Amino acid sequence: MSTRVLVVESHPLVRQGIRAQLSDNGKLVVSEASSGAEAILAASEQRPDVVLLDADLPDRPGSEVCAAILDRHPTTAVIVLSDHGDKASVRAVLDAGARAYLLRDADDLDLPRAIERTLAGESVIDPRAAAALLSPRGGTEQPKLTSQELKVIRLVAEGLTNPEIGTRLYLSRHTVKEYVSHAIHKLGATNRIEAVRKATALGLIEGVVLPPGDTTPSRRDTLVYNEWGGPARSSDLKVTPLKIDKLVASPEPPAE
């Protein structure tokens, strides 16, 4: 069965680009609207399964459009596409009933996949937007990691060494080291493991989201260096993912 998607975007070129991307998927039937008023009318006439909604429409806020559509058609899945990842912007549309919040500048933005996941019942939120929601100060002090720094720190969390990360991202070992160093500095960490822990607590590492104010991965996946718990001797040591309920007191380090 086909999925009806209404694209609500004020800029014609952007709207056409989104439509072109979605039209490559033969299961998606795409229509368009350029304003909030048009979107509300089109939603009533066309009964789309999904509304891909620009957060910054010229006639009214995206949160109001989202609420108006869902008030009339509560089963519609609304996906908001935004330039802003601050707490207030994210909270406004989620409170209005949106199921997904995506940032336009995400390197891995995959709209057909986001639609598929949303229709399957998932809430799809960009990790940076999720981190802003978790910040007790509204995201005003959220570290501004670049997309490449985010990729690198996530691969560190997966247990890859600098050379392995370089191979994965087609970067030199030296370049990876620089990205890791920058991420550590921006996160206010002193080493790789602390950077991973802080990134996890902020929700920057996908799959681990902590409640507001909680900076320790309690009863969730956590990450530790060396299996024997000794001090790290190299920036290339792997991070080993472990379940927190399986952690025990660190044994004595092996004899030199």
Secondary structure as UniProt FT lines:
FT   STRAND          3..8
FT   HELIX           12..23
FT   TURN            26..27
FT   STRAND          28..33
FT   HELIX           36..46
FT   STRAND          50..54
FT   HELIX           62..72
FT   TURN            74..75
FT   STRAND          77..82
FT   HELIX           87..95
FT   TURN            96..97
FT   STRAND          100..103
FT   TURN            104..105
FT   TURN            107..108
FT   HELIX           111..119
FT   TURN            120..121
FT   STRAND          124..125
FT   HELIX           127..134
FT   TURN            136..141
FT   HELIX           147..158
FT   HELIX           162..169
FT   HELIX           173..186
FT   TURN            187..188
FT   HELIX           192..201
FT   TURN            202..203
FT   TURN            206..207
FT   TURN            212..213
FT   TURN            218..219
FT   STRAND          221..224
FT   TURN            227..228
FT   TURN            235..236
FT   STRAND          240..243
FT   HELIX           244..246
//
